[in-house]
């Protein structure tokens, strides 16, 4: 199962990207923001955007754990 290593929305906020800005500048879609709130995995397009905004690799953001 893939899980986030940290609170992604909080990390985006700390980097200056609050949810209003993410929506207004169309950096992330509403579904992706909602998935992050619910700690669900986002799609690859959203993950790509998150990596770009946070200047991180996917492995810095998500990890695999056995169920």
ChimeraX commands (.cxc) that place a marker at each C-alpha (Angstrom):
marker #1 position 0.00,0.00,0.00 radius 0.5
marker #1 position 1.33,3.45,-0.87 radius 0.5
marker #1 position 1.20,6.12,1.84 radius 0.5
marker #1 position 2.47,9.66,2.21 radius 0.5
marker #1 position 5.58,10.17,4.32 radius 0.5
marker #1 position 4.29,13.52,5.62 radius 0.5
marker #1 position 1.26,15.83,5.42 radius 0.5
marker #1 position 1.52,17.00,1.80 radius 0.5
marker #1 position -1.03,19.81,2.12 radius 0.5
marker #1 position 0.87,21.21,5.12 radius 0.5
marker #1 position 4.16,21.01,3.21 radius 0.5
marker #1 position 2.56,22.88,0.30 radius 0.5
marker #1 position 1.21,25.50,2.72 radius 0.5
marker #1 position 4.66,25.89,4.26 radius 0.5
marker #1 position 6.03,26.46,0.74 radius 0.5
marker #1 position 3.49,29.22,0.10 radius 0.5
marker #1 position 0.85,27.19,-1.75 radius 0.5
marker #1 position -2.41,27.31,0.19 radius 0.5
marker #1 position -5.48,25.57,-1.21 radius 0.5
marker #1 position -6.90,28.81,-2.62 radius 0.5
marker #1 position -3.72,29.47,-4.57 radius 0.5
marker #1 position -3.55,25.86,-5.76 radius 0.5
marker #1 position -7.09,26.15,-7.14 radius 0.5
marker #1 position -6.83,29.69,-8.52 radius 0.5
marker #1 position -3.56,29.06,-10.39 radius 0.5
marker #1 position -4.82,25.59,-11.43 radius 0.5
marker #1 position -1.78,23.90,-9.92 radius 0.5
marker #1 position -3.90,21.07,-8.48 radius 0.5
marker #1 position -7.49,20.12,-9.14 radius 0.5
marker #1 position -10.21,20.07,-6.53 radius 0.5
marker #1 position -10.28,16.25,-6.52 radius 0.5
marker #1 position -6.55,16.08,-5.84 radius 0.5
marker #1 position -6.82,18.56,-2.98 radius 0.5
marker #1 position -9.70,16.54,-1.50 radius 0.5
marker #1 position -7.71,13.30,-1.85 radius 0.5
marker #1 position -4.78,14.91,-0.01 radius 0.5
marker #1 position -7.13,16.02,2.78 radius 0.5
marker #1 position -8.41,12.44,3.10 radius 0.5
marker #1 position -4.86,11.03,2.93 radius 0.5
marker #1 position -5.71,9.12,-0.27 radius 0.5
marker #1 position -3.28,8.66,-3.15 radius 0.5
marker #1 position -3.50,11.20,-5.97 radius 0.5
marker #1 position -2.92,10.36,-9.62 radius 0.5
marker #1 position 0.38,10.61,-11.43 radius 0.5
marker #1 position -0.40,14.01,-12.95 radius 0.5
marker #1 position -1.12,15.50,-9.52 radius 0.5
marker #1 position 1.92,13.76,-8.03 radius 0.5
marker #1 position 4.03,15.27,-10.80 radius 0.5
marker #1 position 2.72,18.74,-9.89 radius 0.5
marker #1 position 3.38,18.16,-6.19 radius 0.5
marker #1 position 6.95,17.05,-6.93 radius 0.5
marker #1 position 7.50,20.17,-9.00 radius 0.5
marker #1 position 6.03,22.52,-6.37 radius 0.5
marker #1 position 7.96,20.96,-3.49 radius 0.5
marker #1 position 11.11,20.29,-5.57 radius 0.5
marker #1 position 11.13,16.63,-4.48 radius 0.5
marker #1 position 11.25,13.19,-6.04 radius 0.5
marker #1 position 8.20,10.88,-5.68 radius 0.5
marker #1 position 10.21,8.67,-3.31 radius 0.5
marker #1 position 10.58,11.64,-0.95 radius 0.5
marker #1 position 6.80,11.99,-0.78 radius 0.5
marker #1 position 5.39,8.46,-0.85 radius 0.5
marker #1 position 6.48,5.07,0.43 radius 0.5
marker #1 position 5.26,1.51,0.18 radius 0.5
marker #1 position 4.22,-0.42,3.28 radius 0.5
marker #1 position 2.90,-3.96,3.41 radius 0.5
marker #1 position -0.63,-4.40,4.65 radius 0.5
marker link #1:1,2 radius 0.2
marker link #1:2,3 radius 0.2
marker link #1:3,4 radius 0.2
marker link #1:4,5 radius 0.2
marker link #1:5,6 radius 0.2
marker link #1:6,7 radius 0.2
marker link #1:7,8 radius 0.2
marker link #1:8,9 radius 0.2
marker link #1:9,10 radius 0.2
marker link #1:10,11 radius 0.2
marker link #1:11,12 radius 0.2
marker link #1:12,13 radius 0.2
marker link #1:13,14 radius 0.2
marker link #1:14,15 radius 0.2
marker link #1:15,16 radius 0.2
marker link #1:16,17 radius 0.2
marker link #1:17,18 radius 0.2
marker link #1:18,19 radius 0.2
marker link #1:19,20 radius 0.2
marker link #1:20,21 radius 0.2
marker link #1:21,22 radius 0.2
marker link #1:22,23 radius 0.2
marker link #1:23,24 radius 0.2
marker link #1:24,25 radius 0.2
marker link #1:25,26 radius 0.2
marker link #1:26,27 radius 0.2
marker link #1:27,28 radius 0.2
marker link #1:28,29 radius 0.2
marker link #1:29,30 radius 0.2
marker link #1:30,31 radius 0.2
marker link #1:31,32 radius 0.2
marker link #1:32,33 radius 0.2
marker link #1:33,34 radius 0.2
marker link #1:34,35 radius 0.2
marker link #1:35,36 radius 0.2
marker link #1:36,37 radius 0.2
marker link #1:37,38 radius 0.2
marker link #1:38,39 radius 0.2
marker link #1:39,40 radius 0.2
marker link #1:40,41 radius 0.2
marker link #1:41,42 radius 0.2
marker link #1:42,43 radius 0.2
marker link #1:43,44 radius 0.2
marker link #1:44,45 radius 0.2
marker link #1:45,46 radius 0.2
marker link #1:46,47 radius 0.2
marker link #1:47,48 radius 0.2
marker link #1:48,49 radius 0.2
marker link #1:49,50 radius 0.2
marker link #1:50,51 radius 0.2
marker link #1:51,52 radius 0.2
marker link #1:52,53 radius 0.2
marker link #1:53,54 radius 0.2
marker link #1:54,55 radius 0.2
marker link #1:55,56 radius 0.2
marker link #1:56,57 radius 0.2
marker link #1:57,58 radius 0.2
marker link #1:58,59 radius 0.2
marker link #1:59,60 radius 0.2
marker link #1:60,61 radius 0.2
marker link #1:61,62 radius 0.2
marker link #1:62,63 radius 0.2
marker link #1:63,64 radius 0.2
marker link #1:64,65 radius 0.2
marker link #1:65,66 radius 0.2
marker link #1:66,67 radius 0.2
view
